[in-house]
Amino acid sequence: MTARPFMDFLREHRNGTTHDELSDAMQELVAAVTAEGKAGKLTFTISIKPAGRDSGALEVGAEAKLTLPKAPAGVSIFFASPENNLIRQDPRQAALELRDIGPTLAHKGVA
């Protein structure tokens, strides 16, 4: 007995929608793995059960589960104030009084 090609099943299940969803999921996985430089996973599960007693028919379900690599969570730098509050400026650092001096000669194209 020769096994029927699995691709034939994928093309017919849900009128080809299962095949299309797997193709899209694969493309999404490759893009995420390439962007993040971390591993991901595509899991395809097929479930089969009798459609009814003595009918000979089978209900075939298929599910794709995509596990994409996660981007690292962003961070911000804060400092602790003397009152133990989070602030953006280092309270130990003296503030500099900066002022605009206008365009410099280098910005005007003079070397």
Rosetta constraint file for C-alpha pairs under 8 A:
AtomPair CA 4 CA 8 HARMONIC 7.32 0.50
AtomPair CA 5 CA 9 HARMONIC 7.22 0.50
AtomPair CA 6 CA 10 HARMONIC 6.54 0.50
AtomPair CA 7 CA 11 HARMONIC 6.16 0.50
AtomPair CA 8 CA 12 HARMONIC 6.35 0.50
AtomPair CA 9 CA 13 HARMONIC 5.91 0.50
AtomPair CA 10 CA 16 HARMONIC 6.41 0.50
AtomPair CA 10 CA 18 HARMONIC 6.28 0.50
AtomPair CA 10 CA 19 HARMONIC 5.21 0.50
AtomPair CA 11 CA 15 HARMONIC 6.71 0.50
AtomPair CA 11 CA 16 HARMONIC 4.46 0.50
AtomPair CA 11 CA 17 HARMONIC 7.79 0.50
AtomPair CA 11 CA 18 HARMONIC 7.52 0.50
AtomPair CA 11 CA 19 HARMONIC 5.88 0.50
AtomPair CA 12 CA 16 HARMONIC 5.22 0.50
AtomPair CA 13 CA 17 HARMONIC 6.98 0.50
AtomPair CA 13 CA 18 HARMONIC 6.12 0.50
AtomPair CA 13 CA 19 HARMONIC 7.74 0.50
AtomPair CA 14 CA 18 HARMONIC 6.23 0.50
AtomPair CA 16 CA 20 HARMONIC 6.33 0.50
AtomPair CA 17 CA 21 HARMONIC 6.06 0.50
AtomPair CA 18 CA 22 HARMONIC 6.20 0.50
AtomPair CA 18 CA 62 HARMONIC 7.31 0.50
AtomPair CA 19 CA 23 HARMONIC 6.21 0.50
AtomPair CA 20 CA 24 HARMONIC 6.22 0.50
AtomPair CA 21 CA 25 HARMONIC 6.04 0.50
AtomPair CA 21 CA 64 HARMONIC 7.88 0.50
AtomPair CA 22 CA 26 HARMONIC 6.05 0.50
AtomPair CA 22 CA 64 HARMONIC 6.77 0.50
AtomPair CA 23 CA 27 HARMONIC 6.32 0.50
AtomPair CA 24 CA 28 HARMONIC 6.18 0.50
AtomPair CA 25 CA 29 HARMONIC 6.06 0.50
AtomPair CA 25 CA 42 HARMONIC 7.40 0.50
AtomPair CA 25 CA 64 HARMONIC 7.97 0.50
AtomPair CA 25 CA 66 HARMONIC 6.78 0.50
AtomPair CA 26 CA 30 HARMONIC 6.19 0.50
AtomPair CA 26 CA 42 HARMONIC 7.10 0.50
AtomPair CA 27 CA 31 HARMONIC 6.24 0.50
AtomPair CA 28 CA 32 HARMONIC 6.22 0.50
AtomPair CA 29 CA 33 HARMONIC 6.08 0.50
AtomPair CA 29 CA 40 HARMONIC 6.56 0.50
AtomPair CA 29 CA 41 HARMONIC 7.28 0.50
AtomPair CA 29 CA 42 HARMONIC 7.38 0.50
AtomPair CA 29 CA 66 HARMONIC 7.38 0.50
AtomPair CA 29 CA 67 HARMONIC 7.89 0.50
AtomPair CA 29 CA 68 HARMONIC 6.19 0.50
AtomPair CA 30 CA 34 HARMONIC 6.01 0.50
AtomPair CA 31 CA 35 HARMONIC 6.07 0.50
AtomPair CA 32 CA 36 HARMONIC 5.94 0.50
AtomPair CA 32 CA 37 HARMONIC 7.99 0.50
AtomPair CA 32 CA 40 HARMONIC 7.83 0.50
AtomPair CA 32 CA 68 HARMONIC 6.42 0.50
AtomPair CA 32 CA 69 HARMONIC 6.50 0.50
AtomPair CA 33 CA 37 HARMONIC 5.35 0.50
AtomPair CA 33 CA 38 HARMONIC 5.42 0.50
AtomPair CA 33 CA 39 HARMONIC 5.83 0.50
AtomPair CA 33 CA 40 HARMONIC 6.26 0.50
AtomPair CA 33 CA 68 HARMONIC 7.38 0.50
AtomPair CA 33 CA 69 HARMONIC 6.38 0.50
AtomPair CA 34 CA 38 HARMONIC 7.64 0.50
AtomPair CA 36 CA 69 HARMONIC 6.68 0.50
AtomPair CA 36 CA 70 HARMONIC 7.37 0.50
AtomPair CA 36 CA 71 HARMONIC 6.36 0.50
AtomPair CA 38 CA 69 HARMONIC 5.80 0.50
AtomPair CA 39 CA 68 HARMONIC 7.67 0.50
AtomPair CA 39 CA 69 HARMONIC 5.95 0.50
AtomPair CA 40 CA 66 HARMONIC 7.80 0.50
AtomPair CA 40 CA 67 HARMONIC 5.49 0.50
AtomPair CA 40 CA 68 HARMONIC 4.82 0.50
AtomPair CA 40 CA 69 HARMONIC 5.15 0.50
AtomPair CA 41 CA 66 HARMONIC 5.95 0.50
AtomPair CA 41 CA 67 HARMONIC 4.99 0.50
AtomPair CA 41 CA 68 HARMONIC 6.60 0.50
AtomPair CA 42 CA 64 HARMONIC 6.88 0.50
AtomPair CA 42 CA 65 HARMONIC 5.77 0.50
AtomPair CA 42 CA 66 HARMONIC 4.66 0.50
AtomPair CA 42 CA 67 HARMONIC 6.30 0.50
AtomPair CA 43 CA 64 HARMONIC 5.67 0.50
AtomPair CA 43 CA 65 HARMONIC 5.10 0.50
AtomPair CA 43 CA 66 HARMONIC 6.49 0.50
AtomPair CA 44 CA 62 HARMONIC 7.13 0.50
AtomPair CA 44 CA 63 HARMONIC 5.75 0.50
AtomPair CA 44 CA 64 HARMONIC 4.50 0.50
AtomPair CA 44 CA 65 HARMONIC 6.41 0.50
AtomPair CA 45 CA 62 HARMONIC 5.62 0.50
AtomPair CA 45 CA 63 HARMONIC 5.22 0.50
AtomPair CA 45 CA 64 HARMONIC 6.42 0.50
AtomPair CA 46 CA 60 HARMONIC 6.97 0.50
AtomPair CA 46 CA 61 HARMONIC 5.63 0.50
AtomPair CA 46 CA 62 HARMONIC 4.44 0.50
AtomPair CA 46 CA 63 HARMONIC 6.54 0.50
AtomPair CA 47 CA 60 HARMONIC 5.72 0.50
AtomPair CA 47 CA 61 HARMONIC 4.99 0.50
AtomPair CA 47 CA 62 HARMONIC 6.27 0.50
AtomPair CA 48 CA 58 HARMONIC 6.48 0.50
AtomPair CA 48 CA 59 HARMONIC 5.64 0.50
AtomPair CA 48 CA 60 HARMONIC 4.58 0.50
AtomPair CA 48 CA 61 HARMONIC 6.36 0.50
AtomPair CA 49 CA 58 HARMONIC 5.59 0.50
AtomPair CA 49 CA 59 HARMONIC 5.34 0.50
AtomPair CA 49 CA 60 HARMONIC 6.76 0.50
AtomPair CA 50 CA 56 HARMONIC 7.31 0.50
AtomPair CA 50 CA 57 HARMONIC 6.19 0.50
AtomPair CA 50 CA 58 HARMONIC 4.52 0.50
AtomPair CA 50 CA 59 HARMONIC 6.00 0.50
AtomPair CA 51 CA 55 HARMONIC 6.99 0.50
AtomPair CA 51 CA 56 HARMONIC 7.56 0.50
AtomPair CA 51 CA 57 HARMONIC 5.27 0.50
AtomPair CA 51 CA 58 HARMONIC 4.78 0.50
AtomPair CA 51 CA 59 HARMONIC 5.23 0.50
AtomPair CA 52 CA 56 HARMONIC 7.55 0.50
AtomPair CA 52 CA 57 HARMONIC 6.96 0.50
AtomPair CA 52 CA 58 HARMONIC 7.87 0.50
AtomPair CA 77 CA 88 HARMONIC 7.02 0.50
AtomPair CA 78 CA 86 HARMONIC 5.80 0.50
AtomPair CA 78 CA 87 HARMONIC 5.43 0.50
AtomPair CA 78 CA 88 HARMONIC 4.86 0.50
AtomPair CA 78 CA 89 HARMONIC 7.28 0.50
AtomPair CA 78 CA 90 HARMONIC 7.88 0.50
AtomPair CA 79 CA 85 HARMONIC 7.99 0.50
AtomPair CA 79 CA 86 HARMONIC 5.56 0.50
AtomPair CA 79 CA 87 HARMONIC 5.26 0.50
AtomPair CA 79 CA 88 HARMONIC 6.03 0.50
AtomPair CA 79 CA 89 HARMONIC 6.58 0.50
AtomPair CA 79 CA 90 HARMONIC 5.62 0.50
AtomPair CA 79 CA 91 HARMONIC 7.48 0.50
AtomPair CA 80 CA 84 HARMONIC 5.25 0.50
AtomPair CA 80 CA 85 HARMONIC 5.49 0.50
AtomPair CA 80 CA 86 HARMONIC 4.96 0.50
AtomPair CA 80 CA 87 HARMONIC 6.26 0.50
AtomPair CA 80 CA 90 HARMONIC 7.81 0.50
AtomPair CA 80 CA 91 HARMONIC 7.85 0.50
AtomPair CA 81 CA 85 HARMONIC 5.17 0.50
AtomPair CA 81 CA 86 HARMONIC 6.32 0.50
AtomPair CA 81 CA 87 HARMONIC 6.46 0.50
AtomPair CA 81 CA 90 HARMONIC 7.95 0.50
AtomPair CA 81 CA 91 HARMONIC 6.30 0.50
AtomPair CA 82 CA 91 HARMONIC 7.91 0.50
AtomPair CA 89 CA 93 HARMONIC 7.84 0.50
AtomPair CA 103 CA 107 HARMONIC 6.09 0.50
AtomPair CA 103 CA 108 HARMONIC 7.27 0.50
AtomPair CA 104 CA 108 HARMONIC 6.71 0.50
AtomPair CA 105 CA 109 HARMONIC 6.65 0.50
AtomPair CA 105 CA 110 HARMONIC 5.38 0.50
AtomPair CA 105 CA 111 HARMONIC 7.23 0.50
AtomPair CA 106 CA 110 HARMONIC 5.30 0.50
AtomPair CA 106 CA 111 HARMONIC 5.91 0.50
